[in-house]
Amino acid sequence: MNTRTRNTTPVLVIGGTGKTGRRVAERLRILGRAVRIGSRGGRIPFDWENESTWGAALDGAGAAYVSYYPDLAFPGARETIGRFAALAVERGVRRLVLLSGRGEEGAVAAEDALKGSGCDWTVVRANWFDQNFSEGFFLDLVRAGELALPAGDSVEPFVDADDIADVAVAALTDDRHIGRTYELSGPRLLSFTDVARELSAATGRTITYAPVGADGYRAALRELGEPEEFADLFTLIVDGRNATLVHGVREALGREPRDFADYAKEAAATGVWDL
């Protein structure tokens, strides 16, 4: 494929309005690449729960960034990803970059289903995002000044969504990343007490961490209308399976990952946590 054809053939960015997808789309556009946003509200709608939307979103695309909602660890994700990847290859979209999760057995099963399609794949496995505190999940808790979460005293190497997007874009635009699995983390292990301390320093407010039980957190999710299965994802933190640093950012990009403190300062400057 020559450069002109490559630049005018759209990259499908599934979840292109979300934390990582929005950043992937922005970076691709800066590089001069055509982008097709895969979302329910997109010009060509894409909905994981409506397979009839998949074909039109894929038609004419040259590659796809695949982020699955709500999470690859949820029941049915493996089968859905397998059907999507098979359709993508059938429609001529062989280059697929999958956002996956570290330490998730269900996610690994989804990865295998994607690979089984015969596509040219890259897998990007990530820890919990820094941006969960400013763009979703925990935003309201930060604003309220208390992180009431079922994480105990466990630690997590939170990773910045900008790092994830940089790795994903490299994989989408450089064939050297085909067949690679990159495990990403931030540069430090942080407890939620540490996170609260960093957020307090960045905002100039007192933000605390209050451990809660899993059942209480499930009840809170029900009240918010969120899937209760989100509570299960805290197992990935509490059991310590991801309490190690990994070096996929350096492997893919040749630089170190961004620190949580730098993320917190930049996010605070936007006013997102102002009351």
N, C-alpha and C positions, 0 to 999 in steps of 0.2 A: 504494500500500500504506500503510495507516495505521500509526501507531506500535505499537499493540497487536499487529497482525498481524506486523509486522516483528520485534518482540522475541520472539515465540513461534515464528517460523519458524526452524528451525535453520540455522546456517552449518556446512557440512561443512569440516572442517580436515584435509586429507590430510597425513599425517605429523604428526599431532597430539600425538605423544609425543616428537618430535625437537627439534632445537635451536631452530628458528624456530617450528614448529607449536605446540609447548607454550606458547610465549610468546604467540602469536596467540590460542590458546584462552583463556588466562588473562585477557588484556585484553578479549576479547569478553564473557566472563562478568562481569567487573567492570562493563562497560557494560550489563549486564542482558540480553545476547543469549543465546539458546539455542545450544548448540554440540553438534555431532556429531563425534566423533573418528574420523577415517579411518585405521585401522591394522589390521594383521592380528589384533591382540588386542582390537579394539574391540567394543563391544556389537553393532554391526552391522559385521562385518569388512569391511575393504577391503585388497585386495592388487593392486598394479600387475601382477603376473604372473598373476593369475587374473581375467580380465575378467568372469566370472560374478558376481563380488562387487560390481561397480561400480554396477549398477542399484539395488540395495537401499540402498546408501550414499547415492545421489543422491536417491532418492524422497522428496519432501516438503521437501527443502532449498530455501533461497532464494538461496544463494550458496555459493561454494566457494573456499577457499584451496588452491592446487595446488602442492605441492612434490613433485618426482619423485626417486625413489631408483633407482639410485645417483647419476646425474647426467644432466642434459639433453644433455651432450656425448657420452654413450655411444651406441653403435649401437642403432638401433631406437627411440630416445626420441621422435623426431619422429612416427613412425607411431602410437606408443602415445598420445601426447598428443592427436593429431588424433582418434583414435577416442574417447578419453575426452571431449573437448570436444563432439564431435558428439552423443554420448549424453547429456551434461549438458543441452544445448540441447533435445534431443528430450524429456527428462524435465522440462523447464520450469525448469532451473537456468541462467539466462542470465548471471548475474554471476560471472565467474571472475577471480581474481587469481593470476597465475602468478609463482612465484619462479624467476628465471632467473639466468644468469651473465654477467658482463661479458666481452666479447672472445671468446666461444665461438661459432664458426660453427654447430655443431650445436644450441646453445641457441637461436640466432636462427631456425633452421629449425623448431624446436619451437614457438617463439612464433608463427611464421607459421601453423603448423598449427592452433594454438588459435584464432587470429584468424579463420581460414577457416571456423570453425564458425558464425560469425554471432553469437557471444556478446558481451556487454558486458564488455570486457576491460580489465585493467590489468596491465602487466608491471613487475615489480620486479627489476632486475638488480643483483646484489651481487658484491662482491669476496669473497676468502677471509674467513672469520669469525674474530673474536677467539676465540670459544668453541671453535674447533678445538683450542686448547691446554688446555682444561679439561673438555670434554664429549665428547671423541672423538679420532680421528686421532692427535693429538700428545700426549695426556694422559700416556701411559706414558713418553714421551721426556722430558717435563718432570720427571716424578717421578724418572727415572733421572739427570737432571742434564745430559743431552746431546741436543741437537736434531740428529740425524744425518739430513739431508734433502738432496735433489738440487736445491738452489735457487741455488747459486753465491753471487755477491755481489749478486743482484738485489734490487729493492725492491718492496714491495706496500703499498697503503693499506688495511690490514685494517679490516673494518667490524664493528661490534658487532651481535650478533643481536637485542638489544633495539631498536636503531634499525630494523632490518629489520621486526621485528614491529610497531612503531609505524606505519611506513609502510603495511604490509599491512592493518592494522586500519582505518586511515584510508580506504584504498581500498575495503575491504569495506563500509564504513558510510556513505560520502559519495559521492554520484553525481558530484561534481565531478571525481573521479579517473578516470572512465570514458574509455577511449581514450588514456591517458597511459602513457608508459614512463619510469620513474624509475631512473636509474643511481646506485647508492649506493656510497660509500666512507667510510673514516674521515677524520680531519682531517690525517693525516701519512703520508708515505711512510716505511716502515720496512724495513730489511734484516733478515734473520734474526739477524744479530749484534745489531742494535738490539733485536729482540724478546727475545733471551736476556738482554740487559742489563736490560730492563724487568722481566722475570720474576725475575731475580736480586734486583733492588731490592725487588720486592713480597714475595718469599718469604724473603729473608734468607739464601738459599743461593747457591752458585755454579752457574749454569746456562750452558752454553756451546753454541755452534753449530758443528757439524762438517759441512762440505759433503761429500757422497758422490756417486758416479756413479749415473746412472739405472738401470743394470743391477743394481747392488748393491741399490738400493732396491726394484726389482721382486722380487728374490730374497727380500728381507725381507717384502714383502707376501705372497708365496706362502707363506712359513712361517707367517704370521699368519692365513692363510685369507681374506685380503682380495683384492678384484679388482685384478689387476695394472694395469688401466686407470687407477687412481688416480695412478700414476706419470706418466701423460700429462698430468694436470692441472697439473703443475709447469711445463709449457711456457708456460702462461698467465702465469707469473711470470718465467721465465728470458728469454723473448723481449721482455719489456718492454712488451707491448701494453697492460697495465693500470697502467703506472707513472705514472699521472696522478691527480690528485684530481678527483672529480666532486661534484655538489652536489644530488643527488636528495633527501637528507634535508631540506635547507633548502627545496627547492622544494615538497616534499609537506607538511612540518610547520612551516616557518617558524622552525626552530632549527638549530643546528650539531650535527654528529654527535659521538658520545662518543669520547674519546681512549683509546688502548690502555692507557696508564698507569693510568687510572681503572678500566678493566675489570680489569687485573691486580691492583690493590690489593683490589678487591671480591672477586674470585675467591679470592685468597690468604686472605682473612678467613674464607672458608667451610671452610678446611682441605682443599680438594680436592687440593692438591699436597703435603700433609704425608706424611712417610714413616712 
